[in-house]
C-alpha cells in the first residue's frame, strides 16, 4: 500500500511539473513567436490529460513494466 502511495505521489509531482513546462512553452510561443490556434492548444492539453490517465491506471493496477521507472525515478527496484 505504501508503494502505491509513493507511485501516486510521484505521478502527482510529475504531472504538475509537466503541466508547468507545457504551460510555459505555450505561453512563450504565444507571446514571443506566433499565436497558436485554440484548437491546437486544446489538443496539446488533451494529449497531456490522456498521458496522465494512462500513467494513473498503470500506477493503480501495478502494471507498466519498464514504465515504473518513469513514475518513481529514485526507486531501488
ABEGO torsion letter per residue (X at the ends): XAAAAAAAAAAAAAAAAAAAAAAAAAAAAAAAABBBBAAAAAAAAAAAAAAAAAAAAAAAAGBGEAAAAAABAABAX
